[in-house]
C-alpha cells in the first residue's frame, strides 16, 4: 500500500494545489471563530454552494422531490436552501475536526449510551459502530473518540493535499485508521 502523503511533501506546493491551500487556510480561520461564528460561516458556505453549484442544486431538488412529493415549488426551494445551509455548516464542522483539536468540543456535545459501549468492551467482545456518511460523521466520530478511543475505516481521497490533511486529522483523533481495502487488518 502506498505511503500516505505528508503536508511537507514538496509536490503539494505545486500551483495546482494553491487554490486548495487557500481554501484550507480559510477553513482553518473558521476554526478560530466562536461557535456562532462557525455556524454563520457554514451558512455562508452553504449559500455560496446554493448560488453557484447549479448541478448539485438540481440533484438536491430532484432528490427532495422524490422524497417529499407533497411539497409545492416554494416549499421545495426552501428545503433545497436548508439542505445547502446544513451542508455548509457540516463542512465547517468537519474542518474544525481536521484542522483543530476536537477535544475542545467535548463540553458542547452530549453523548448518550457510552455505558453500553463500556459494558460490551468489558465483556471482551468487539464493537462495530456504523454511521451514515454525512457531513457530521467526522465531527461526531472525533468527539466520541475523545471519550472512548476507537479505530476508523476510511477511503483514500484522490486529491493528495486533501488526503494529507485528512491523514493528519485521523492520526490526531483516532488510535488507528484502516484503509477500506484493508478490512482484514
C-alpha positions as a printed Julia matrix, in Angstrom:
185×3 Matrix{Float64}:
   0.0    0.0     0.0
   1.47   3.43   -0.91
   2.6    5.72    1.87
   0.04   8.49    2.56
   1.16  11.98    1.54
   2.5   14.32    4.19
   1.82  18.05    4.32
   5.57  18.57    3.99
   5.77  16.7     0.65
   7.31  19.02   -1.95
   4.74  18.05   -4.6
   1.94  19.59   -2.5
   3.48  23.03   -3.08
   2.84  22.9    -6.85
   0.5   25.55   -8.33
  -2.3   23.03   -8.92
  -2.74  22.87   -5.12
  -2.66  26.63   -4.45
  -6.44  27.1    -4.51
  -6.87  24.19   -2.11
  -4.2   25.68    0.18
  -6.14  28.97    0.12
  -9.4   27.2     0.95
  -7.69  25.22    3.73
  -6.35  28.49    5.13
  -9.85  29.96    5.12
 -11.18  26.77    6.7
  -8.53  26.99    9.42
  -9.55  30.6    10.08
 -13.13  29.44   10.65
 -11.88  27.07   13.36
 -10.72  30.15   15.27
 -14.25  31.62   15.34
 -16.79  31.21   18.11
 -19.45  28.52   17.71
 -21.92  31.13   16.42
 -19.27  32.46   14.04
 -18.64  28.96   12.66
 -22.37  28.44   12.14
 -22.62  31.75   10.29
 -19.55  30.88    8.2
 -21.07  27.48    7.39
 -24.36  29.1     6.4
 -22.39  31.41    4.09
 -20.59  28.42    2.55
 -23.99  26.79    2.02
 -25.39  29.93    0.4
 -22.38  30.12   -1.95
 -22.89  26.46   -2.84
 -26.58  27.03   -3.47
 -25.9   30.03   -5.71
 -23.04  28.61   -7.76
 -23.26  24.79   -7.7
 -26.22  24.56  -10.09
 -25.66  20.88  -10.9
 -25.66  19.95   -7.19
 -28.64  22.22   -6.59
 -30.61  20.41   -9.3
 -29.63  16.99   -7.93
 -30.76  18.12   -4.48
 -34.1   19.34   -5.85
 -34.73  16.04   -7.65
 -33.86  14.01   -4.54
 -36.09  16.17   -2.35
 -38.96  15.98   -4.84
 -38.69  12.19   -4.85
 -38.55  12.09   -1.04
 -41.26  14.7    -0.43
 -43.67  14.61   -3.39
 -46.26  16.59   -1.4
 -44.1   19.76   -1.36
 -45.07  22.6    -3.65
 -42.4   24.51   -5.6
 -41.88  27.17   -2.88
 -41.53  24.56   -0.13
 -39.19  22.5    -2.31
 -36.98  25.54   -2.91
 -36.89  26.35    0.82
 -35.93  22.74    1.63
 -33.19  22.9    -1.01
 -31.79  26.05    0.64
 -31.95  24.34    4.04
 -30.01  21.34    2.72
 -27.26  23.6     1.37
 -27.15  25.59    4.62
 -26.86  22.4     6.7
 -24.2   21.02    4.36
 -22.18  24.24    4.63
 -22.33  24.1     8.42
 -21.32  20.43    8.3
 -18.31  21.27    6.13
 -17.16  23.87    8.65
 -17.64  21.36   11.49
 -15.6   18.82    9.54
 -12.85  21.42    9.0
 -12.86  22.04   12.75
 -12.19  18.34   13.36
  -9.43  18.02   10.76
  -7.71  21.34   11.5
  -8.07  21.77   15.27
  -8.32  19.67   18.42
 -11.82  18.13   18.66
 -11.49  17.75   22.44
 -12.4   21.43   22.68
 -15.94  20.45   21.62
 -16.41  17.75   24.28
 -18.35  20.04   26.62
 -20.67  21.2    23.83
 -21.77  17.71   22.84
 -23.88  15.37   24.92
 -23.34  11.67   24.22
 -25.9    9.18   25.49
 -25.19   5.47   25.89
 -21.42   5.38   26.49
 -22.1    2.91   29.3
 -23.34   0.4    26.68
 -20.01   0.58   24.84
 -18.18   0.07   28.13
 -20.34  -2.94   29.03
 -19.6   -4.66   25.71
 -15.91  -3.76   25.95
 -15.73  -5.19   29.49
 -17.26  -8.46   28.22
 -14.33  -8.85   25.82
 -16.44  -8.66   22.68
 -15.54  -6.48   19.75
 -17.66  -3.47   18.86
 -18.58  -2.31   15.37
 -20.04   1.18   15.2
 -21.72   2.01   11.91
 -22.5    5.59   10.94
 -24.16   7.19    7.96
 -21.77   9.12    5.77
 -22.98  12.64    6.42
 -21.14  15.89    6.98
 -21.39  15.4    10.75
 -19.84  11.91   10.76
 -16.24  13.11   11.14
 -17.19  15.6    13.84
 -19.27  13.11   15.84
 -16.65  10.37   15.46
 -13.79  12.57   16.64
 -15.74  13.83   19.66
 -16.81  10.27   20.56
 -13.2    9.08   20.17
 -12.11  11.74   22.68
 -14.32   9.89   25.22
 -13.79   6.3    24.06
 -10.9    5.79   21.61
 -11.68   3.6    18.61
 -10.24   2.86   15.17
 -11.84   4.14   11.97
 -12.14   2.96    8.4
 -11.64   5.39    5.52
 -11.37   5.64    1.76
  -8.31   7.41    0.38
  -9.08  10.8    -1.19
  -7.91  11.21   -4.79
  -6.53  14.68   -4.07
  -3.14  14.28   -2.38
  -3.35  17.52   -0.4
  -6.8   16.79    0.99
  -5.69  13.25    1.8
  -2.65  14.63    3.66
  -4.87  16.91    5.77
  -7.32  14.08    6.46
  -4.49  11.69    7.35
  -3.11  14.21    9.83
  -6.58  14.62   11.34
  -7.16  10.88   11.54
  -3.78  10.33   13.19
  -4.58  13.01   15.76
  -8.12  11.82   16.51
  -8.01   8.01   16.32
  -5.62   5.29   17.5
  -5.61   3.68   14.06
  -7.11   4.45   10.65
  -7.74   1.45    8.39
  -7.98   1.96    4.63
 -11.24   0.42    3.35
  -9.42  -2.04    1.08
  -7.54  -3.4     4.1
 -10.51  -4.64    6.14
  -8.79  -7.82    7.29
  -6.43  -5.77    9.44
